[in-house]
């Protein structure tokens, strides 16, 4: 049994409930071996790392990477993000006619940032993106999903091997050093941590930028508020996170004992799916929830999580998105959605965005 948690208040409560864990061994279906081979989300629930750990293990793993995402570290990264944004927009300026903003701008910016943080080459970044997309695709066959899972693990293992041979000034090298100091980080946890950081470090921000641009172009009155200085770009980011969460839902959490929610009992061993996109449109918590409104005060949401598993890279994602949007619309105030184009939603168990975003300047 898997329960989809769609209401804001219920989700917020369960995300911080000590009776809800992330260890897949709590899930009866997994423990009894009833998941089919090639189940697309298997890597999400079993990969060793902070996203599947509870208690002391979670605190240990989170602590190992937390220094890379402190407010001071993010502030230090800001000039490099600004420079990358400007360079990418210089490339966009050379495009003629209609172009896919997701491909040419929203994707390369966060991927380059997290890639540099982890010390990945450009070819590795693109391959890892394609494999992670397949891994969470709801249209991939079991065989393709299984191949993507194996491919990701193999590629990241090769990255670790390369960094062992030639250390660099990056987080991967730092984590390898921690692993080789003793028992603070196992080899499997090392690869699992890199996988989490790679996927969460670019996919969330890619979708956030895409969804924000899409919402602003569909609501020119709201775009005018920021262009005229009446609302800050941070308001765009927060309202987009609520209105069109970049993570639709995130698997999985498990009840370690029976939990009563209203007139429903979630039994011990049953699973929970955190439905962030649905919670953002919960009219019981957000008045006029289907309206994109930058003046909404306050624009509280759960799209970056809540409780002990709150997104560690939330500050970096916000900074990247604000920088990207500010430069994009300052450089191209006449940006518009391309006419006659249909931007199809991503078929994904996790991502909530569109496959392309066709625009004109």
N, C-alpha and C positions, 0 to 999 in steps of 0.2 A: 504494500500500500504506500502510495506517495500522495501527500497532501500539498496542494498548491495554496500558498498563503498570499492572498491578494489585497487584504485591507491593511492600511498603513499602521494603525495602532496595534493590531494583532501581530503584524510582522515585526514591528519595533520591539514588542514585548518578547517574542520568541527568539529574536536574534541575540538577546542578552540573557536568556533563560539558562541557568546552569544545567537544567535537565535536557537541554538540546546540545548534542555534540557533533563533531565533524569526522570522527573515526568511523569508517565504513563498516567496521566489525560490529558496530551497534545495530546495523540494519539487518533484519532477519533474512530478507531476500538475498543479500550478498553473503551473509554468513553461511547460509544453507546451499550456496553454490547454484542459485537459480537464475543468474544473469547469463545470457547467451554470449558465446565468443563473438568478439567484434562489436559488442554493445558500445555505441559511440561515446558515451560519457564515462566509460570505465576509467580512462586515464585521469579524469577530473576527480574521481572519488578515491583512487588508490595511490596516486603519485605521492611519494613521501615528500613532505614539506609543510610549511605553516598552514596552507589552505586545508589540509586534511588532519591537522594535529589539534589536540586539546590540552588544556592545563599547562603544566610545566614544559612539556615538549613544544607547545605553541609559543610560549613566552621565550624559550631558548632560541628557536628558529627565527622568530620575529626580531629578537634583539640583535641577531647577527647581521641583519640588513638594514636595520632602522636608521643607522647613522648616515646612510646614503640619501635619506629622505627627510632630514631635519630641515626646519625653516631656513637655517643659515646655508645649508648645502643647496637648497633650491634657489635661494637668492644668488648664490655663486654661479648657478647654472643659467640664470636668466639672460646674461649677455650672449651666451652661445646660442640659446634658443632664439633670441632676437635675430642674430646673424643668420642662422639657418632659415628662419622665416623669410627674411628679406631676400636671400639667395633663391629660395624656391619661388617666390613671387616674381623675381626677375625672369625666371624660366616661364612662369605662367604668362607674363606679359608678351612673350614671343609666340604664344599659341594664337592661331587664327580661327575665327568662327566659334562654334560650340566646342566645349571640352569637358571632360569628366573631372570635376574639382576633387572628388574623393581620391582618384588615382594620382593626380598631379600635385596635390597639396595636402589634403587631410591625412593621407597615408604616409608619405615620406617623412613628414615632420616628426611625429612621435616615434616612428620606427628608427629614424636616425638618432634621436635623442637617447632612447633606451639601448639602441645598438652600441652607441659610443660608451654609454655607462657600463655595459657588459663587455665591451671590447670585441664586438662582432664585426666582421667584414660585410660589405654591401651584398655580396652573393649569398652569404649565410642569412642575412636579414630577410631577403626576398623568399628564400626557400623555407625558412621557418614560418613566415607569414602564410604561405600557401598550405603548408602542412597543418598549421593550427586552424586555419579556416576549414579544412576538410575534417579535422577531428571533431569540430563542434557543429558540423553541417547536419541539418535534419533531412537532407536529400541524399547524403552519401550512403552507399551500400555498406553493410557490415564489413565486407572485405576491404573496401577503401578506407573505412574508419580505422580498422586494425592496422593497415599498412601505414597510415598517417601517424598513429600512435608510436609504432615501431620506428618510423623514420625520424620523428621528433627526438625520441630518446637516443637514437644512434647519432644524430647530428649534434646534439648537445654534448654527448659523451666525447665526440671528436673535438668539439670546441674546448672541453676541459683538458683533453690530452694535449692539444696544441698550446694552451696557456701554461701547462706544466713545462712543456719544452721551452717556450719563450714567454715568460711572464711579462705582463704589461701593467700600465697604470689604470686599472679598471676593477670593477667589483668582482668579476669572475676570478681574477688572480687573488684578490683579497679573500674570497670564500675558499679557494683552494688552500691558501695558507692556513686558514682556520681549520680546515679538514685535516691537514697534515700535522697540526699541533697536537692532536689527541682525539678525544671522543666527543667533541662538541658538535661535529657535523659528519654524518656518514656519507659515503660516496653516492648512495641513492638519494639522500636528502640534498646533496649538492646539486645533482642534475635536476631534481624536482623543484628546487628553489629557483634555478635558472629558468626552467619552463614557466613557472608561475610568473616570474618577473617579466619575462619576454611577452607572454600573452596578455597579461594584465597591463603591462607597461605601454603597449602600443594599441591594442584592440579597443580598449575603453576610450582612450583619447581620440583615436581615429573616428569612432562612432560619435563621440561628443562633438567634435568639430563639424562633422558632416551634418548631424542633426540640428546643430545650432544655425548653420548657414541656411539649411533648408527651411527652418522655422522662420528665420528673419526675412528671407525672400518671399515667403508666403504671407507674411504679416508686415507689410511696409510701414504701417503706422508705428509698430514697435521698433523697427529698424531706425526710424526717424528719431525716436527718443534717445537712442545712444549716439547717433550721428550729431544730434544737436546738443549733446552733453547733458541731457536731462536724466539719463540713467547710465550707470557705469557698465563696462563690459562684464564685470563680475556678476551683474544681475542677469545678463544673458546666459552665462554659464550655469548659474543656479537654477534659473527657470527652465532651461533646456534639460538639465538633469532631472527635474521633476516631471516636466511635460512629455519628454521623449527620452527616457532613460537609455543610455548607451548599452547597458546590460539589461536585457529583458528579464531573465531569471538566471539564478545561479545554483547549480547542483552541488551537493545536497547536504542536508542536515538530518539528524536522527534523534528520535526520542529515546532517552535512556531509561525513562519510566513513563507511566501514563500521565498525560497532561490534559486537563480539561480547559477547553476554549469555548466559552459560551455554552451551547448545548451539544458541542462536539467533544468527543474524547479521542485524542491522538494516543494510540496504544504504544507501549514500549516496543521498540524494534521497527516502528514505522518511520518512513522518510518524509522530509519536508522540502519543498521547492520554494525558495525565496523569490517571489514574483515582483521584482522592483518596478518594472514598467507599469504593472497594474496598480501597485500601491501609489505611484505618482499621480494616477488618475482617479484615486479614491475620492469621490465627491463627499463622503462623510468626513473627510479630513481637510480636503482642499476645496473651498467654495469655487463653483464654476470651474471645475477641474479640467474640462476640455478646452479651456481658453488659454492661449499663450499670452501671458500678461507680465511684462517686466516690472510693473509697479506692485506686484503681489508682495505683501509684507506680512510675515517673513516667508520666503519661499523654501520652507523646510521640506526635506525629502530624505529618502533612505537609499538613494541610488548609488552611494559609495559605501553602503553597508552601515552597520551599527554594532556596538558592543565590542568584544575582544577581537573580532575579525574585521573591524573597520578598515577600509582600504588604506594600506600603508603609503601608497603613492598618490593619495588624493591631492596633496599640495602641489605636486609636480604636474598632475593632470590639469588642475585648475590653471596653473601658471601658463602651461603650454597653450591651452585653449584660449585664454584671454589674450595672450600675445598673438596667436594666429588670427583671431577674429578682428582685433584692433588693426593690425597691419593690413589684412585682406580688404576690409571695407574702407580704410583710409586710402589705400592704393587704388581700389576699384569701387568707388561709390555707386557706379552705375551697374554693378553686377546684377544679373537677373537670371531666373530659371529659364532654360531653353524651352521654347514652345514646341509642342508636339512630341515631347519625350516623356516616356514613362519610366520612372526610377523604381524598379521592383524591390520589395523588401528582401533582406537577406534570409535565406532559409537556414535558420540556426537555432540550436537549443539554448544559446547563450546570448549572442549578439542581437541588438535591436537597432537596425539602421537600414539603409538601402544599399544595393550593390554598386550603384553608380549615382552621381549627382551631376547631371548635365546642366551647364550654365553658359551664359554668354557675357562678355564684357562690353 
